[in-house]
Amino acid sequence: MTPVQTTIARYIAQDILHLGPASTPPLDQPLLADQVLDSLGLQNLITFIEAEFSLSIGDDDLLPENFESIRTIAELVERLRC
């Protein structure tokens, strides 16, 4: 896992799923389809990402496909950091 993927996975595991620090969801687990993220969890994740990575996620990037999995979220973060 990349550092960005690791950070996102840890947040989801600990703050959304309330799992132990050693647990992380798979990179390609469908977070929305599997209902890992609900609307409140998604909003909290977006707030965390913006603060953790010092970036802003604009309305154009608030698309379901950008939040399908840890991998797609990390790709969004990497794209916005450039």
PADRENZA-925141 format. One record per atom (N, C-alpha, C): x, y negated, z. Coordinates in steps of 0.1 Angstrom, whole numbers, padded with zeros to 4 digits, always signed. Each point is the difference from the previous one (the first is absolute). Last residue first. Example, Ala and Ser with C-alpha at 12.3 -4.5 7.8 and 13.67 -1.06 7.14 Angstrom:
<rs>
+0128+0022+0071+0009-0011+0000-0008-0011+0008+0003+0057-0001-0009-0012+0000+0009-0012+0000
</rs>
This chain:
<rs>
-0014-0172-0069+0010-0004-0011-0004-0014-0005-0026+0025+0033+0012-0005+0006+0010-0006-0011-0042+0022-0011-0002-0013+0005+0013-0006+0007+0001+0044-0017-0003-0009-0011-0002-0014+0005+0005+0034+0032+0013-0002-0008-0002-0010-0011-0038+0013+0024+0008-0008+0008+0013-0003-0007-0030+0030-0021-0005-0014+0000+0009-0009+0008+0010+0045+0000+0003-0006-0013-0005-0014-0001-0010+0025+0039+0014-0004+0000+0004-0006-0014-0043+0017+0004+0001-0012+0008+0014-0005+0001-0009+0040-0022-0005-0011-0008+0001-0013+0008+0013+0041+0022+0009-0003-0012-0005-0013-0008-0026+0018+0036+0011-0007+0005+0010-0004-0012-0050+0004-0015+0009+0009+0007+0012-0009+0006-0038-0020-0023-0004+0015-0001+0009+0009+0009-0002-0050-0011-0001+0005+0013-0004+0014+0001+0003-0027-0040+0012-0004+0007+0001+0006+0014-0038+0006-0029+0011+0008-0004+0013-0004+0006-0041-0024+0009+0001+0014+0007+0012+0008-0005+0003-0054+0001-0007+0010-0008+0001+0014+0006+0017-0050+0007-0009+0007+0009-0009+0010-0008+0032-0033-0018+0006+0013+0004-0009+0008+0009-0012-0043-0016+0002+0008-0012+0006+0013+0003-0006-0033+0034-0013+0006-0004+0002+0009-0012+0044-0008+0029-0011-0008-0006-0012+0008-0004+0041+0004+0038-0007+0008-0010-0012-0008-0005+0049-0014+0023-0014-0002+0000-0006+0009-0011+0047+0002+0034-0006-0002-0013-0015-0003+0001+0037+0017+0033+0000-0014-0003-0005-0003-0014+0002+0043+0025+0008-0002-0011+0001-0015-0005-0026+0014+0039+0012+0009+0000+0010-0004-0011-0043-0020+0002+0008-0005+0011+0014+0007+0000-0033+0013-0032+0003-0014-0002+0010-0005+0010-0018+0043+0006+0010+0000-0012+0004-0015-0002-0033+0008+0033+0013+0005+0004+0010-0002-0011-0045-0011-0010+0006-0009+0009+0014+0004+0005-0024+0030-0027+0004-0011-0008+0007-0011+0009-0019+0037+0022+0012+0004-0008+0005-0012-0008-0041-0005+0022+0011+0000+0010+0013+0004-0007-0039+0002-0026+0003-0014+0004+0012-0001+0009-0016+0043-0010+0007-0006-0012+0003-0014+0003-0024+0023+0032+0013+0005+0000+0008-0006-0012-0046-0010+0003+0008-0007+0011+0014+0005+0000-0029+0020-0031+0002-0014-0003+0008-0007+0011+0011+0050-0003-0013-0006-0002+0003-0015-0002+0033+0046-0005-0002-0015+0002-0015-0003-0002+0010+0044-0003+0010-0003+0010-0001-0015+0004-0027+0027-0033-0005-0008+0011+0010-0001+0011+0005+0021-0045-0001+0008+0012-0005-0007+0013+0005-0024-0041-0009+0011-0003-0001+0010+0012+0030-0037+0004-0013-0005-0001-0010+0012-0003+0046+0010+0003-0004-0007+0012-0014-0005+0000+0029+0040-0024-0009-0010-0004-0007-0007+0012+0050+0023-0004-0013+0003+0005-0009-0012-0003+0048+0005-0010-0010-0001-0010-0014+0004+0005+0040+0000+0029+0001-0012-0009-0012-0002-0009-0007+0027+0046+0008+0002-0012-0001-0013-0009-0004-0006+0053-0008+0006-0010+0009+0001-0013+0020+0003+0051-0003-0010-0011-0008+0007-0011+0022+0006+0055-0010+0003-0010-0001-0011-0011+0026-0002+0041+0007+0010-0009-0009+0004-0012-0014-0030+0037+0010-0006-0009+0007+0009-0010-0051+0010+0017+0013-0002+0006+0010-0005-0009-0052-0012-0009+0009+0013+0001+0013-0004+0007-0041-0027-0015+0003+0002+0014+0007+0014+0002-0017-0025-0041-0004+0014+0004+0003+0003+0014+0010-0044-0014-0013+0003-0006-0005+0014+0004+0042-0018+0015-0010-0010+0003-0014+0003-0006+0040+0030-0005-0002-0004+0014-0011-0009+0003+0009+0017-0045+0000+0012+0010-0003-0005+0014+0006-0033-0034-0013+0008-0002-0001+0011+0010+0040-0024+0000-0011-0009+0004-0013+0008-0001+0039+0021-0016+0000-0001+0015-0012-0008+0005+0007+0002-0047-0005+0013+0005+0000+0000+0016+0018-0038-0022-0015+0001-0002-0005+0013+0005+0046-0006+0002-0006-0010+0008-0015+0000-0001+0026+0028-0028+0001+0004+0014-0008-0009+0009+0005-0012-0046-0010+0011+0002+0000+0005+0015+0032-0032-0012-0013-0006+0000-0011+0011+0002+0046+0013-0003-0003-0007+0013-0014-0006+0000+0005+0043-0030+0007-0012+0000-0003-0007+0014+0000+0054-0007-0008-0012+0000+0009-0012+0000
</rs>
